[in-house]
Structure formats: structure tokens, C-alpha cells
């Protein structure tokens, strides 16, 4: 059996009571009560649709903001100087204003690439 929310359970209880009113011969009370019940149900459904639309719009705005982030401008004037058999000095001109770090990749002869993360601060 599917799980019912409190609102669904309350609606079902009220509907059962209105049906009992109708079956007992109190037609007008039952009809008036059902009209009110259905109006509340419709208003709740419309409010739920509005909430869903607001949530979808917020989600779309979040995704569009993520897409609008421009990538950093590539560095230029890259230079490398061999200092010893185990040391190399790297220099470059930083042309971007929207980065948090640099990632350098190096490859050993016959091996794969290794990443080195360099934190950045102005």
C-alpha cells in the first residue's frame, strides 16, 4: 500500500465523511461540504504546482550561473630553466584573474603523467 501524506489522509477522511452524509440523506450538506473540499484540494494542487515551478526555475538559474563562469585566460611567456639533474625552475606570466590554483603535469620517460597542484595567492 502506498504511503499517504497527512494531507492525503485528511482529505480521504473528509471525503469518507461527506459520502456518509450523502448516504444518510443529507444531500445538500454533503454537496456543500464536497464543494469546499474540492476547492481546497484544487487550491493545494495549484500551490504545489507553483512551488514546483519556483524550484525548477531556481534550479535552472543555478545551472545557468554555472555555465556563465568564464574559464581562466591561459598563461603566457612560459620558460623553463634547468638548475640541476633534479631541479627545474618554471616561470610564466599569469594572465587570469579567476583561478584558485595551478596544475602542472609532468611525465617521466616511458611513464604516465603526474599532476602537481600549486596553490595560488596574489
C-alpha positions in Angstrom: 0.0 0.0 0.0 1.4 3.4 -0.9 2.4 5.8 1.9 -0.1 8.7 2.3 0.9 12.1 3.5 -1.0 13.7 6.3 -2.8 16.0 3.8 -3.9 13.0 1.7 -5.1 11.1 4.7 -7.1 14.1 6.0 -8.6 14.6 2.5 -9.6 10.9 2.4 -11.2 11.1 5.9 -13.1 14.2 5.0 -14.3 12.6 1.7 -15.5 9.5 3.6 -17.4 11.7 6.0 -19.1 13.5 3.1 -20.0 10.3 1.4 -21.6 9.1 4.7 -23.6 12.4 4.9 -24.8 11.8 1.4 -25.8 8.2 2.1 -27.7 9.3 5.2 -29.9 11.6 3.1 -28.3 14.9 3.9 -27.7 15.7 0.3 -27.3 19.4 0.5 -24.8 19.3 3.4 -22.8 16.6 1.5 -22.8 18.6 -1.7 -21.8 21.9 0.1 -19.0 20.0 2.0 -17.7 18.3 -1.2 -17.6 21.7 -3.0 -15.5 23.1 -0.2 -13.3 20.0 0.0 -12.7 20.1 -3.8 -11.9 23.8 -3.8 -9.3 23.3 -1.0 -7.9 20.3 -2.9 -7.6 22.4 -6.1 -6.0 25.3 -4.3 -3.5 23.0 -2.7 -2.6 21.4 -6.1 -2.2 24.9 -7.7 0.1 25.9 -4.8 2.1 22.7 -5.3 2.5 23.5 -9.0 3.7 27.0 -8.2 6.2 25.6 -5.7 7.4 23.1 -8.3 7.8 25.9 -10.9 9.7 28.0 -8.4 12.0 25.1 -7.6 12.6 24.3 -11.3 13.3 28.0 -12.1 15.8 28.2 -9.2 17.5 25.0 -10.4 17.7 26.4 -14.0 19.2 29.7 -12.6 21.8 27.8 -10.7 22.8 25.8 -13.8 22.9 28.9 -16.0 25.1 30.6 -13.4 27.5 27.7 -13.5 27.6 27.8 -17.3 28.4 31.6 -17.3 31.7 31.2 -15.4 34.4 32.1 -17.8 37.5 29.8 -18.0 40.8 31.4 -16.9 42.9 33.0 -19.5 45.9 30.8 -20.4 49.3 31.9 -19.1 51.9 33.2 -21.5 55.7 33.6 -21.7 56.3 30.2 -20.3 60.0 29.4 -19.6 61.9 26.6 -18.0 65.5 26.7 -16.7 67.4 23.5 -15.7 69.0 24.1 -12.4 70.4 20.6 -11.8 69.6 17.0 -12.6 66.7 17.0 -10.2 65.5 20.7 -10.4 63.9 22.9 -13.0 62.7 26.4 -12.5 59.4 27.2 -14.2 58.2 30.8 -14.9 55.2 32.1 -16.7 53.1 35.3 -17.0 49.8 35.0 -15.2 47.0 36.4 -17.4 43.9 35.4 -15.5 42.1 36.9 -12.5 39.8 34.0 -11.7 41.8 31.0 -10.6 42.4 29.2 -7.3 45.4 27.2 -8.2 47.7 25.9 -11.0 48.1 22.3 -12.1 51.3 21.3 -13.6 51.7 17.9 -15.2 55.0 16.1 -15.8 55.8 12.9 -17.5 58.7 10.7 -16.8 60.4 8.9 -19.7 58.2 6.0 -20.6 55.8 6.7 -17.8 52.4 8.4 -17.4 51.6 12.0 -16.5 51.7 13.1 -12.8 49.8 16.1 -11.6 51.3 18.7 -9.2 48.9 21.2 -7.7 50.3 24.6 -6.9 48.3 26.8 -4.6 47.9 30.3 -5.7 47.7 33.6 -3.9 48.0 37.2 -5.1 
